[in-house]
Amino acid sequence: LRVPSQLHDIKSAYQKIVKDHLVSGEEPPEQVDIAKTLGITPQRLSTAIRATGSLVSVDAPVISPGSGSYKGSAAGGDGGNSQELLILDTLKCAEPKPEDQVEISFLRQCLENAMASELTPFERDVLRLRLGLDSGTGKTVREIVEICGGGVTMSDVRSAERRAFKKLRSPTSVHTHNLLAYLDLAGADITFR
């Protein structure tokens, strides 16, 4: 990574000012005051300090067996255990893993196929709204009745939902084996009613 030399010069001047104050036994000035002394903005100084800092590799060990911070003895072994915790091992991502996204995509496609071939349009719509398959947030039975403009009752929505689940759980359904395979992967308890 190439950092402009001006930023290195700013950092060097900053470090010299701080070092001179520490050597003379004085408290180092604030970054704002040092930035004024150097004739730059405080933001430019903080950028120079941050950009010229040393880089850390994600493959660098957080704790390595040879370091002083490593606890434990080599008793019972030759001490050659190269198990070390890397920075990469500690990083987390809030996003689902790509393989999980693919799995969810396949499950969604399987569910779409099952719903298209086994359910009536009304039952499909009720399930989509109740489970939030399109919007991501499920609706209550009352909200579905309001969406339908009062053309259906709450019991109609509940019975359509029950029928849809019963059809999708049916062992005679064409797509049941595909849906059950996903439940097996998830470790769910499968029972037919």
matplotlib code that plots the C-alpha trace (Angstrom):
import matplotlib.pyplot as plt

x = [0.0, 1.5, 1.0, 1.9, 5.2, 3.6, 1.6, 4.8, 6.5, 3.5, 3.6, 7.4, 7.0, 4.2, 6.3, 9.2, 7.1, 5.6, 9.1, 10.6, 8.0, 8.3, 12.2, 11.9, 9.5, 6.5, 3.0, 2.7, 0.2, -3.1, -3.4, -5.3, -2.4, 0.2, -1.8, -1.8, 2.0, 2.4, 0.1, -2.4, -6.0, -6.6, -8.4, -5.3, -3.1, -5.3, -5.5, -1.7, -1.4, -4.0, -2.8, 0.9, 0.3, 1.6, -0.6, -1.6, -2.1, -5.2, -2.9, -0.9, -1.3, -3.2, -1.6, 1.3, 2.9, 6.3, 5.1, 5.3, 1.5, 1.0, -0.1, 0.6, 3.5, 5.0, 4.7, 3.5, 4.6, 7.5, 6.2, 6.0, 2.2, 1.7, -1.9, -2.2, -5.2, -5.1, -6.8, -8.7, -10.2, -11.6, -13.3, -17.0, -19.4, -23.1, -23.9, -24.9, -22.2, -22.4, -23.1, -26.0, -27.4, -27.2, -28.9, -31.7, -32.1, -32.5, -35.0, -37.0, -37.1, -38.2, -40.9, -42.1, -42.4, -44.3, -46.7, -47.2, -48.1, -50.0, -51.9, -54.7, -53.8, -55.7, -53.8, -50.5, -51.3, -52.3, -49.1, -47.0, -48.6, -48.7, -45.0, -43.8, -42.2, -42.3, -41.8, -39.8, -42.4, -45.3, -48.9, -51.5, -54.8, -56.6, -54.1, -54.7, -58.5, -57.9, -55.6, -58.3, -60.7, -63.0, -63.9, -62.8, -63.3, -60.7, -61.8, -61.4, -57.8, -57.1, -58.7, -56.8, -53.5, -54.4, -55.2, -52.0, -49.8, -51.7, -51.2, -47.5, -47.0, -48.8, -46.7, -48.4, -47.3, -44.8, -42.5, -42.6, -39.4, -37.5, -38.9, -38.2, -34.6, -34.1, -35.7, -33.3, -30.4, -31.7, -32.2, -35.9, -38.3, -40.6, -44.1, -47.1, -50.5]
y = [0.0, 3.3, 6.3, 9.8, 11.0, 14.2, 12.2, 10.5, 14.0, 15.2, 12.2, 12.5, 16.2, 15.3, 12.6, 15.0, 17.6, 14.9, 13.4, 16.9, 17.6, 14.2, 14.5, 18.0, 16.5, 18.5, 17.2, 16.8, 19.3, 18.3, 17.2, 20.4, 22.5, 20.4, 20.8, 24.6, 24.5, 22.4, 24.7, 22.0, 21.1, 18.7, 16.3, 16.3, 15.4, 12.6, 11.3, 11.3, 9.5, 6.9, 6.4, 5.9, 3.5, 0.0, -2.5, -5.7, -8.8, -10.9, -13.9, -12.5, -14.4, -12.9, -15.3, -17.3, -20.2, -18.5, -15.2, -14.2, -13.8, -17.4, -19.3, -22.9, -25.2, -27.5, -30.4, -33.6, -32.5, -31.3, -27.7, -27.8, -27.3, -24.7, -24.1, -20.3, -17.9, -15.7, -12.3, -13.9, -16.4, -13.6, -11.6, -11.9, -10.9, -10.1, -11.3, -14.9, -17.1, -17.5, -21.2, -20.4, -17.9, -20.5, -23.0, -20.5, -19.7, -23.4, -23.9, -20.8, -22.2, -25.6, -24.0, -21.8, -24.9, -26.8, -23.9, -23.3, -27.0, -27.9, -24.8, -22.6, -19.0, -17.9, -20.4, -19.3, -15.6, -16.4, -18.2, -15.5, -12.9, -14.9, -16.0, -12.7, -14.6, -11.4, -8.6, -10.3, -9.5, -11.8, -10.4, -11.3, -12.8, -9.5, -7.7, -10.2, -9.6, -5.9, -6.3, -8.4, -5.5, -7.5, -9.9, -12.8, -13.6, -14.4, -18.0, -18.2, -17.0, -19.5, -22.4, -21.6, -21.5, -24.9, -26.4, -25.1, -26.5, -29.8, -30.0, -29.2, -31.8, -34.5, -37.5, -37.8, -34.3, -34.2, -31.8, -33.2, -35.2, -32.0, -30.0, -32.9, -33.0, -29.4, -30.3, -33.2, -30.9, -28.5, -31.4, -30.7, -33.4, -34.5, -35.7, -36.0, -35.0]
z = [0.0, -1.1, 1.2, -0.1, 1.3, 2.6, 5.1, 6.3, 6.7, 8.7, 11.0, 11.5, 12.4, 14.8, 16.5, 16.8, 18.6, 20.9, 21.6, 22.3, 24.9, 26.5, 26.7, 28.3, 30.9, 29.6, 28.8, 25.0, 23.4, 22.0, 18.4, 17.6, 18.9, 17.0, 13.8, 14.2, 14.8, 11.6, 9.6, 8.8, 9.8, 12.7, 10.3, 8.0, 11.0, 12.2, 8.6, 8.4, 11.7, 10.7, 7.1, 8.0, 10.9, 10.4, 8.7, 10.4, 8.3, 9.0, 8.9, 11.9, 15.1, 18.0, 20.4, 19.2, 21.2, 21.3, 22.6, 26.3, 26.4, 25.6, 28.7, 29.4, 29.5, 27.0, 29.4, 27.8, 24.4, 22.3, 22.4, 18.6, 18.5, 15.8, 16.8, 17.0, 16.9, 13.9, 13.5, 10.6, 13.1, 15.2, 12.5, 12.2, 9.4, 10.0, 6.5, 6.0, 4.5, 0.7, 1.0, 3.3, 0.8, -1.9, 0.3, 1.2, -2.5, -3.3, -0.5, -1.6, -5.2, -3.9, -1.8, -4.7, -6.9, -4.2, -3.6, -7.4, -8.1, -4.9, -3.7, -5.0, -5.7, -2.5, -0.4, -1.9, -1.2, 2.4, 3.0, 1.4, 3.5, 6.8, 6.5, 4.9, 2.0, -0.2, 2.3, 5.0, 7.7, 8.4, 8.6, 11.2, 10.1, 10.8, 8.5, 5.7, 6.0, 5.8, 2.7, 1.1, 1.7, 4.0, 1.2, 3.3, 7.0, 9.6, 9.6, 5.8, 6.1, 9.0, 7.1, 3.9, 5.9, 7.5, 4.1, 2.6, 5.3, 5.1, 1.4, 1.6, 4.4, 2.5, 1.7, -1.6, -2.7, -5.6, -3.8, -0.3, -0.6, -1.6, 1.3, 3.7, 2.6, 3.8, 7.1, 7.4, 6.9, 9.5, 12.0, 12.4, 13.8, 10.9, 11.7, 9.4, 10.7]

ax = plt.figure().add_subplot(projection="3d")
ax.plot(x, y, z, "-o")
ax.set_aspect("equal")
plt.show()
